[in-house]
Amino acid sequence: MPPKFSHRIEVRFRDCDAMGHVNNAVYFTYFEQARIVLADTLGLRRSLEQAGLGLILAHASCDYKAQVVFGDVVDVGVAVTAIGRSSFTGEYEIRRVKDDSVVATGKSVQVVFDYTDGKTTVIPDVFREKLESIQTETVVSS
């Protein structure tokens, strides 16, 4: 099933390492950038901030499939695939635009966090409803 949200990113020179391809750590930045744009688009961050809450990253992983180089353009697909009591799982698929090949897949778990109390907390109903509106069963290709 394709992701319900996609964010396009042009690979910058600074994203590349001495070998001439995108450095492995930069893929996590691509995931994060797409996740933040998605959150802003749906008003997710605003709904949490209004409740005095935030998100923390509890887990992140990436599987690399093909090289990406300076000047390539990629689409980062994001899907919410699981919603728990205080956390949710996002899955990612990065595709190179010029040939539509999958270059990386990933997964992250975000936790709703109450910074005043210093602990995780239950996902507020309004936030949960927004997450459920973009929930899919899976996003990543094998």
Summary of the structure (lengths in Angstrom):
residues: 142
radius of gyration: 15.6
end to end distance: 12.1
largest distance: 48.0
contacts: 432
relative contact order: 0.24
helix: 25%
strand: 42%
